[in-house]
Amino acid sequence: MELQVTLTLSDRLFELLEDKLPNLGRRIEKAVTKEIGAQVRNASNTTIAVKVDAPETGAPVIATEEVPKAAPTTEAQEQPQTVTPAKPRDFGVEVREIMHRTRQRIEGADYKENTDGEGYKKYHRALTEQFKVFATTLQVEKPSALDTAEKVDSFAQMCDELYVTEDGKLETKPAPY
């Protein structure tokens, strides 16, 4: 869509208005923009479609809603507003990912498939017990019960501080003080 608007004033009239109204060009532009915006809103039809998986069947469900035409708005309301909904955190998935990452680092990348490996045999139970200790420190019974972002972040930090000593023991990094 192309829109061309031409406003013509005689030189004499322009000089007269320029002395009285120094912001004439800006005022005309705002008035024209406001009018064009109102006409476009009245002529447009907006439809929003949301695709959601049905919980029982897994088949996609499409919900469609027609947005009603807006009433004339002021210039401050005309500014586009972009709102991105915050994706809720799934703490259970995060905790499992943290434990998986820690196990890969300490037991080995193939700890799931190679349950006869030395790393698995030596550290799997010890890590499980350590994860439970961390959860208890955060006032929950087990890691899967972590229910706030702060607790999950603290759990991740504790897991990242785990390491294997030279003599093969599982320990946490000492406090910096």
Phi, psi and chi 1 to 4 in degrees:
 res  aa     phi    psi   chi1   chi2   chi3   chi4
   1 MET       -  129.3  176.6  169.1  100.6      -
   2 GLU  -118.8  136.0 -174.5  175.8  -36.2      -
   3 LEU  -131.9  123.8  177.5   68.1      -      -
   4 GLN  -120.6  129.2  -68.6 -177.3  -19.2      -
   5 VAL  -124.2  129.4  178.1      -      -      -
   6 THR  -125.5  124.8  -55.3      -      -      -
   7 LEU  -115.8  127.7  -60.7  173.3      -      -
   8 THR  -119.2  128.7  -52.3      -      -      -
   9 LEU  -124.1  146.0  -61.8  174.0      -      -
  10 SER   -69.9  155.0   68.7      -      -      -
  11 ASP   -58.4  -40.2  -69.7  -20.6      -      -
  12 ARG   -66.7  -46.0 -159.3  162.3 -158.2 -154.5
  13 LEU   -64.7  -40.0 -179.7   59.0      -      -
  14 PHE   -62.9  -44.1 -174.9   76.4      -      -
  15 GLU   -61.9  -40.1  -72.5  174.1   10.1      -
  16 LEU   -64.9  -46.3  177.1   65.8      -      -
  17 LEU   -70.9  -31.9  -69.7  174.9      -      -
  18 GLU   -63.5  -37.6 -170.6  176.6   42.4      -
  19 ASP   -69.7  -37.9  -69.3  -23.2      -      -
  20 LYS   -83.4  -37.8  -58.3  -66.8  179.7 -171.4
  21 LEU  -127.6   89.5  -56.4  170.2      -      -
  22 PRO   -65.7  -20.9   15.2  -21.9      -      -
  23 ASN  -104.9   31.7  -62.9  -34.8      -      -
  24 LEU   -59.9  -45.8  177.5   66.3      -      -
  25 GLY   -59.8  -43.7      -      -      -      -
  26 ARG   -66.9  -39.0 -164.7  170.7  -20.6  134.0
  27 ARG   -66.1  -42.6  -72.4 -176.7 -175.8 -179.6
  28 ILE   -64.2  -43.4  -69.3  174.1      -      -
  29 GLU   -60.5  -43.5 -178.6 -177.7   -7.6      -
  30 LYS   -64.1  -42.4  -75.1 -178.1 -179.0  179.9
  31 ALA   -63.7  -43.7      -      -      -      -
  32 VAL   -66.4  -43.3  169.4      -      -      -
  33 THR   -60.5  -42.4  -57.0      -      -      -
  34 LYS   -63.7  -44.1 -174.0  175.4  179.6  179.9
  35 GLU   -67.3  -43.2 -178.9   61.0   30.5      -
  36 ILE   -64.9  -41.6  -68.8  170.7      -      -
  37 GLY   -60.7  -42.2      -      -      -      -
  38 ALA   -64.2  -42.0      -      -      -      -
  39 GLN   -66.7  -39.5  -71.6  178.7    7.3      -
  40 VAL   -65.6  -43.3  168.5      -      -      -
  41 ARG   -62.3  -39.7  -83.5 -170.8  -57.8  -79.7
  42 ASN   -68.5  -31.9  -71.8  -24.6      -      -
  43 ALA   -88.7  -13.6      -      -      -      -
  44 SER   -92.5  155.6   66.8      -      -      -
  45 ASN  -132.1  121.3 -173.2   11.4      -      -
  46 THR  -112.4  136.0  -54.2      -      -      -
  47 THR  -126.2  136.2  -57.0      -      -      -
  48 ILE  -115.3  129.6  -62.1  174.7      -      -
  49 ALA  -121.0  132.2      -      -      -      -
  50 VAL  -120.7  129.0  178.8      -      -      -
  51 LYS  -103.2  120.0 -178.4  178.6  177.9 -177.4
  52 VAL  -128.2  136.4  179.9      -      -      -
  53 ASP   -79.5  129.6  -72.7  -20.9      -      -
  54 ALA   -68.4  134.7      -      -      -      -
  55 PRO   -65.7  -30.9   18.6  -25.6      -      -
  56 GLU   -88.2  -42.6  -63.9  168.2   -2.6      -
  57 THR   -96.6  -24.4   62.6      -      -      -
  58 GLY    79.2   -0.4      -      -      -      -
  59 ALA   -81.2  143.1      -      -      -      -
  60 PRO   -69.1  141.3   19.0  -24.9      -      -
  61 VAL  -118.4  130.3  175.5      -      -      -
  62 ILE  -110.4  121.6  -61.3  177.5      -      -
  63 ALA  -106.5  131.1      -      -      -      -
  64 THR  -120.0  136.3  -54.5      -      -      -
  65 GLU  -134.3  133.0  178.8 -179.5  -25.6      -
  66 GLU   -92.9  128.7 -173.2  171.8  -51.7      -
  67 VAL   -83.9  126.1  178.6      -      -      -
  68 PRO   -67.5  155.6   21.6  -28.4      -      -
  69 LYS   -66.8  137.9  -66.8  178.8 -178.2  172.3
  70 ALA   -81.3  151.6      -      -      -      -
  71 ALA   -74.4  159.6      -      -      -      -
  72 PRO   -54.7  136.9  -22.6   30.1      -      -
  73 THR  -115.2  164.7   58.6      -      -      -
  74 THR   -82.7  170.7   62.6      -      -      -
  75 GLU   -62.9  -35.5 -174.4  176.8  -40.3      -
  76 ALA   -67.4  -32.7      -      -      -      -
  77 GLN   -78.3  -18.2  -67.0  171.9  -25.9      -
  78 GLU   -73.0  -16.5  -71.3  179.0   19.6      -
  79 GLN   -63.9  133.3  -62.0  -62.1  -34.6      -
  80 PRO   -66.0  136.9   21.6  -29.3      -      -
  81 GLN  -115.3  120.9  -62.6  177.7   -1.8      -
  82 THR  -107.5  119.4   55.5      -      -      -
  83 VAL  -122.0  118.4  178.3      -      -      -
  84 THR  -103.0  121.0   50.5      -      -      -
  85 PRO   -65.5  139.4   20.9  -27.4      -      -
  86 ALA   -73.4  130.7      -      -      -      -
  87 LYS   -77.9  123.6 -177.6  179.7  177.8 -176.3
  88 PRO   -66.7  141.4   21.3  -27.9      -      -
  89 ARG   -81.0  137.1  -71.0  175.4   66.8  176.0
  90 ASP   -99.6  100.1 -173.0   -6.8      -      -
  91 PHE   -65.1  -35.9  -60.1  127.1      -      -
  92 GLY   -60.9  -44.0      -      -      -      -
  93 VAL   -65.4  -41.9  170.9      -      -      -
  94 GLU   -62.7  -43.9  -75.9 -172.3   48.7      -
  95 VAL   -63.6  -43.4  168.6      -      -      -
  96 ARG   -62.5  -39.4  -74.9 -169.9  -64.7  -82.8
  97 GLU   -65.0  -40.5  171.9   59.0   33.8      -
  98 ILE   -63.1  -46.2  -67.3  165.3      -      -
  99 MET   -65.7  -40.1  -67.9 -171.2  -60.8      -
 100 HIS   -61.2  -46.4  174.1   68.9      -      -
 101 ARG   -61.2  -41.3 -173.6  177.2   63.9 -134.1
 102 THR   -66.7  -43.0  -55.4      -      -      -
 103 ARG   -63.6  -40.9  -72.7 -170.8 -171.1  -80.2
 104 GLN   -61.4  -40.2  -78.9 -177.0  -37.9      -
 105 ARG   -68.2  -38.9 -177.0  170.1   46.8   89.9
 106 ILE   -95.7  -46.8  -66.0  175.0      -      -
 107 GLU   -82.8  -30.0  -65.5  177.2   30.8      -
 108 GLY   126.1  155.5      -      -      -      -
 109 ALA   -64.4  -26.4      -      -      -      -
 110 ASP  -104.1   29.8   63.8  -20.2      -      -
 111 TYR   -61.0  -28.6   78.0   94.3      -      -
 112 LYS   -71.9  -43.0  -75.2 -175.2  177.7 -178.1
 113 GLU   -82.9  -34.2  -65.6   82.8   26.8      -
 114 ASN  -103.6   72.6 -170.7    9.1      -      -
 115 THR   -77.0   -5.1   56.8      -      -      -
 116 ASP   -96.7   -0.2  -66.5  -30.7      -      -
 117 GLY   -71.4  159.0      -      -      -      -
 118 GLU   -63.5  -43.4 -178.2 -177.8  -25.7      -
 119 GLY   -62.6  -41.9      -      -      -      -
 120 TYR   -63.4  -50.9 -175.8   91.4      -      -
 121 LYS   -61.8  -37.7  -72.4  179.8  179.1  178.1
 122 LYS   -82.4  -34.9 -169.4  169.9 -174.5  177.2
 123 TYR  -117.4  -11.6  -61.4  112.9      -      -
 124 HIS   -61.9  -51.8 -163.7   79.8      -      -
 125 ARG   -66.2  -38.8  -80.6 -165.5 -175.1  152.0
 126 ALA   -62.8  -40.0      -      -      -      -
 127 LEU   -66.9  -40.8  -80.4  171.7      -      -
 128 THR   -59.0  -46.3  -58.8      -      -      -
 129 GLU   -63.4  -39.6  -68.6  -56.3  -45.3      -
 130 GLN   -66.6  -39.3 -165.5   62.8   51.2      -
 131 PHE   -60.9  -39.3  -66.7  148.2      -      -
 132 LYS   -67.5  -38.1  -71.3  178.7 -177.4  176.6
 133 VAL   -63.0  -43.9  168.6      -      -      -
 134 PHE   -60.8  -41.5  -69.0  158.9      -      -
 135 ALA   -63.6  -42.8      -      -      -      -
 136 THR   -62.2  -38.8  -54.7      -      -      -
 137 THR   -59.4  -33.3  -56.7      -      -      -
 138 LEU   -91.3   13.7  -63.2  168.9      -      -
 139 GLN    67.9   35.3  -58.6  171.8  -14.0      -
 140 VAL  -131.5  161.3  -66.4      -      -      -
 141 GLU   -73.4  -40.8 -169.9  175.2  -40.6      -
 142 LYS  -146.1  161.8   52.7 -171.3  178.6  177.5
 143 PRO   -57.6  -35.1  -25.8   33.9      -      -
 144 SER   -67.3  -12.4   61.9      -      -      -
 145 ALA   -90.3    0.4      -      -      -      -
 146 LEU   -63.3  128.1  -66.4  171.0      -      -
 147 ASP  -126.8    3.7   57.3   -8.0      -      -
 148 THR  -130.0  156.1   64.1      -      -      -
 149 ALA   -62.6  -37.5      -      -      -      -
 150 GLU   -64.2  -41.8  -67.7   80.0   20.9      -
 151 LYS   -67.4  -40.8  -71.3 -179.7 -179.7  179.7
 152 VAL   -64.3  -42.2  171.9      -      -      -
 153 ASP   -64.1  -40.2  -66.6  -19.1      -      -
 154 SER   -65.0  -41.3  -64.5      -      -      -
 155 PHE   -60.7  -43.5 -178.4   76.4      -      -
 156 ALA   -61.8  -42.8      -      -      -      -
 157 GLN   -64.2  -42.3 -177.7  179.8    1.6      -
 158 MET   -63.0  -41.2  -71.2 -178.4 -145.2      -
 159 CYS   -66.2  -37.3  -72.8      -      -      -
 160 ASP   -67.3  -23.3  -70.7  -18.3      -      -
 161 GLU   -85.6   -7.2  -69.0  174.8   -6.8      -
 162 LEU   -70.5  141.6  -83.6  174.3      -      -
 163 TYR  -154.6  166.5   70.7   99.9      -      -
 164 VAL  -101.4  127.9  177.4      -      -      -
 165 THR   -76.0  173.2   61.4      -      -      -
 166 GLU   -62.7  -30.9  -70.1  179.8    8.0      -
 167 ASP   -90.5   10.9   56.6  -12.6      -      -
 168 GLY    89.1   13.0      -      -      -      -
 169 LYS   -92.7  150.1  -66.7 -178.0 -178.7  177.2
 170 LEU   -91.3  120.0 -168.9   62.9      -      -
 171 GLU  -141.2  166.0  -68.9 -169.3   11.4      -
 172 THR  -102.0  156.7   58.4      -      -      -
 173 LYS   -64.2  140.3  -68.3 -177.2 -179.0  176.7
 174 PRO   -68.1  154.6   21.7  -28.1      -      -
 175 ALA   -64.1  146.3      -      -      -      -
 176 PRO   -73.8   -5.9   25.1  -31.7      -      -
 177 TYR  -102.4      -   46.4   88.6      -      -
